[in-house]
C-alpha cells in the first residue's frame, strides 16, 4: 500500500469516526467541529481553485474509492438532517475534483 493511500485511509477513518460521534452519538462539540471542518475545507478548496497552486495536484487514491467514501459521508449527513453540512461537503468535493482535473491537464504538457 502506498504512503498516500495509507494517509488517506487514516485521515478519512478519523473524519468518519468524528462524524459518527458527532451526529449518531450526539456529541455536540464534535458535531460542530466536523461541520466547521467541512466548511473550512470548502473555503480552502475555493481559494486553491481561484488563486491556483504552484504544483499540479493529483488524487491520492483511485477515483472509485474516494467517491464511494464521499457518497457515504453525504448520505450519512443527509440521513440525519445535517443538510447544510452535506451540501458543503458535496460542494467541497466537487471543487476538489476540479482542482485535480486542472492538475491532470497541466501535468500533460
Buried (B, 14 or more C-beta within 10 A) or exposed (E): EEEEEEEBBEEBEEBBEBBBBBBEEEBEEBBEBBBEBBBEBBEEBBEBBEEEEEEBBEBBBEEEBBBEBBEEBBEBBBEBEBEEBBBBBBBBBEBBBEBBEBBEEEEEE
